[in-house]
Amino acid sequence: CQALNIERTNFFQTNDEVYHYLKIEKNSQPFLSARSNTTKEDHIIGWTCEYKKGKTVYNALGHDSESLKNPYMIDIIEKSLEWLSGDKFVKN
């Protein structure tokens, strides 16, 4: 996804709930997909969208503290905040 500067080829594993068949707007930019153990299919579970002067980021992961400790999830959250705010995220 160009907005978040995330390569869609990055692969990581996490134990989290995957929502199936989410509807996204035509102007949305997917940046995250997951293989469901239930359907055995890949599903888009993260995207950005710009509408008028607003920006949104949707990420269906992060249902528990363990999934939020994953370095890839931390990177996605940081890049989302940077894109939404227009500022570089600075760690303390």
C-alpha positions in Angstrom: 0.0 0.0 0.0 1.6 3.2 -1.1 -0.1 5.3 1.5 1.4 3.4 4.4 4.6 2.4 2.6 3.9 -1.2 3.3 4.9 -4.0 0.9 2.0 -6.4 0.3 4.5 -9.2 -0.1 5.5 -9.0 3.6 4.5 -12.2 5.4 4.0 -12.7 9.1 2.1 -15.1 11.3 -0.2 -14.2 14.1 -2.9 -16.0 16.0 -5.9 -13.7 15.6 -9.5 -13.7 14.4 -9.9 -13.2 10.6 -13.1 -11.5 9.5 -14.4 -12.8 6.2 -15.7 -11.1 3.1 -15.4 -7.5 4.3 -16.8 -5.0 1.9 -14.4 -2.1 1.0 -15.0 1.0 -1.0 -13.8 1.2 -4.5 -11.2 3.9 -3.7 -9.7 1.9 -0.8 -6.1 0.7 -0.9 -5.7 -2.8 0.6 -2.5 -3.3 2.5 -3.2 -6.4 4.6 -4.7 -9.8 3.8 -4.9 -13.0 5.8 -5.5 -16.7 5.1 -8.5 -18.0 7.0 -8.3 -21.4 8.6 -12.0 -21.6 8.2 -12.4 -20.8 4.5 -8.8 -21.6 3.4 -9.0 -18.4 1.4 -7.2 -15.1 1.6 -9.3 -12.2 2.8 -8.5 -8.4 2.8 -8.4 -7.3 6.4 -6.6 -4.0 6.2 -7.0 -0.9 4.0 -6.6 2.8 3.7 -9.2 5.2 2.3 -9.3 8.9 1.6 -12.6 10.7 1.3 -12.8 14.4 0.7 -10.3 15.9 3.3 -10.4 12.8 5.6 -8.3 9.7 5.9 -9.1 6.3 7.4 -7.2 3.2 8.2 -8.9 -0.1 8.9 -7.1 -3.0 10.4 -9.1 -6.1 11.5 -6.3 -7.6 13.6 -5.4 -6.8 17.2 -8.0 -8.7 19.2 -5.7 -9.4 22.1 -2.5 -8.1 23.6 -0.4 -11.0 22.2 -1.2 -10.0 18.6 -0.4 -6.4 19.4 3.1 -7.4 20.5 3.9 -8.7 17.1 6.7 -6.4 15.5 4.8 -6.4 12.2 1.6 -5.2 13.8 3.6 -2.5 15.7 5.0 -1.4 12.3 1.5 -1.3 10.7 0.1 0.7 13.6 3.0 3.2 13.6 2.8 3.7 9.8 -1.0 4.1 10.1 -0.5 6.9 12.7 2.1 8.6 10.5 -0.1 8.5 7.4 -3.2 9.7 9.3 -1.4 12.6 11.1 1.0 13.5 8.4 3.8 13.5 11.0 6.7 11.1 11.5 6.1 8.8 14.5 8.8 9.3 17.1 9.4 6.6 19.7 10.2 7.7 23.3 
